[in-house]
């Protein structure tokens, strides 16, 4: 009988500069392979969880402090840098990839083949999405000022060619949703197993607290997230909007947000100093530091800013006024059907910056609903919200079709509402519609639905998919 041996495992992740959905996947892979070494383009020490940090981490030649601050602008150099990283001494290479991680170990920039492979080496890519900068969201990133529109469009073709060649080195693709599996088939011509990303469903659970009057967006500032539509819809309806996530800068999306993160990103304990639900958002915002130029000179920043009433000119924020369009929007007509005294002033978005998971759970528990106006690959924030008993209003595309159970479809255990057209008016209409359906959502049932995306389910699924491949090679499974 052949002798089994313990394989050397390399885990690869595009960059380690904060904890988001992709890093949650890497964290679970680190638990599955506790002796693995981690390879990445950029690593900010202390920027990810202790579970990841305790592994030996190798960063690329681009990992310099000044470069790391502007790492996204180095996109044209990333294929070259990831190819220069040597993983030839490892038996298994597992990439957690949404950019270039799956192409690790090639020789020469945009070479025709990847040659730095160990004979018999097993290469697996857990794919969050094929590189969106080159494939599915090139125009959105170009319009946003990512690199520059001209520069990004110039390199996109070369990136696509490199990406297809890099995909040839992968023995097994695992997608984080059926949505991403379809993209892998379309862009790479490869099949993929589907294994949903892990969500801490036991932690993100409901609580017996009253819901407040604000809508919540939990997302980094990325063009495909379409946060601009959430802001415009909230302004049209005069609803409060709270945004939690990294990357928002002065002038972004028509708002000012020089926030620093609230709480530690890798906090393993709930925030115990939290004030009662009715004051959670002001407390978080106060802790996040000054948000506007005026706040820099004020000891107590305003909790909210009220501006003109709905229907007045909003063109300065990038939203057409009613007079400019010449016709009334459907969401505007919905508001006008209410009595005049119910029509609120327009609120400016309240931006918290990055929020630790303890306060984030309290936000989910207190929000009226979470807004997800972009096409998500999977959508971890949506599942966290549902686990916390918070409904989700999502654009009916991408991962939302696999996670959100539409209340209008008469399904058992509804978890949110889907809208079909990705525009401000459709989102605003969905917000108004959900406000009349709140009694249809049962937090305990929503949490039960979210539990199917738990870390335990992820680890079991990964073992089921990868275990037989390791056994074929007489490698010892570490679990």
C-alpha positions, 0 to 999 in steps of 0.5 A: 500500500502506497505511503501517504505523506503530508503535502506542502501547501501554499495559500495565495491571496491578491492583497492583504490590506484589510478584512473583507469577504475575500479575506474571510475565505482565506481565514477559513483556508488557514484553518483548514491548512494550519501549516500553510504559507501565505503568498500575496502581492501586498501585506500591511502587517496587522491589517488582517485577522490573527488567524491569517497573521500567524501564518508565514506571509510572503509579500511580492517585490511591490510591497513597499510602504508608499506603493502599498498605499496606492496598490490598486494603481499598480494593476498593470504590474500585478501579473508580472509581480505575481509571476515572479513569486516562487511556489515551486516547492509546494505540492498544493497551491490554493489561490483565493483570487479576484485579480491575479492570485491564480497566476502565481509562479509564472516566468516573465511578464505576460509570458506565453506559458507558466513554467514554474510548477512542480511536477504533480503540483495541484493548483486550485483557484477559489474564484471570487470573480474573474478579474473584474477590472478586465472583464465585467466592470471595465467601464465602471472602473474607467469612469470612476477614475481607477487608474485613468479611463484611457489607461485602464482601457489600454491595458484591459486587453493585455490583462484579459490575454494574461488572465486566460493563460493563467487560468490554463494552469489551474487544475480545479476552479471553485466559484463562490456562487453559481453567478461566478461559475457562469463567468468562469465558463464564459471568460475562461471556458472552464467548469467550476464547482460552486461553494458559497463563501463563509458567513459567520451566521452564528455571530450575526444573529437577531436580537430583540431591539426596535428597528430604527428609521435608517437604511444601511449600505455595507460596502467598500467604495468600489464602482460596481457597488453602485453606492451612488444609486443608494444615495440618490434613492435615499435623497429622493425619498428623504430617508436616512442612509448610513454607509459602513465600509472603507475607501470613502474620500472627500468628494466621493459620491457627492459627500465628504467622509474623512473617517478613520475606522471605528473599532478593530477590524479583527475584533473577536468580541462584540462591542460591549460599550454600545449605547441603546439602539436609538443612538447607535448611529450617532455614537458610531459616527462620533467615534469615527472622527471628523467627517467634514471640513467644518467638523475639523473645527467643531468639538461636536459634529452634527448628527445629521444635515438637512438640506432642500426638500425632495423635488428641489434641484439635486443636479449638484449631486449628480441627480437630475431635478424633476424640472430638468427631466420635465416629468415626475418620477414614479418614486416621487409620485409615491411620496406625493400620495402621502400627506404633506406633513409626512414628507421629510427633509432630505438627509445627507448620507452618514458615512462611518468608514470601516466598522468592526463586526460588533458595531456592524451587527448592531447596525444590522439589527437596528436598520430598516433594511440593507440596500445592495444596488450593485451586482454582487459576486456573492454578497456576504453583507447581504447574508450577514444582514439576513442572519441578523434579521434585517431585510435586504433590498437588492438588484436582481442580478448576481449573487442576490438571486441565490441568497435573497428570497423575494417577499413578493414571490410568496416564498416561505421564509422571505429575506428581502426584496429584489428589483429588476432595473438597476436605476435609482427610481426602481430602488426607490420604489422597492424601498417604499414597497418594503416599508409596507411589508415589514410584518412579513419578515420573521428574524428567526426564520431569516437567521435559519436561512443564513445558517446554510452559508456558515463557515462550517458548511464552507469547510465541509464543502471544501473537504468534500471537493478537494479531499478526493484529489488529495487522496488520489495523490496519497496526501494526508488531509490535515482535517 
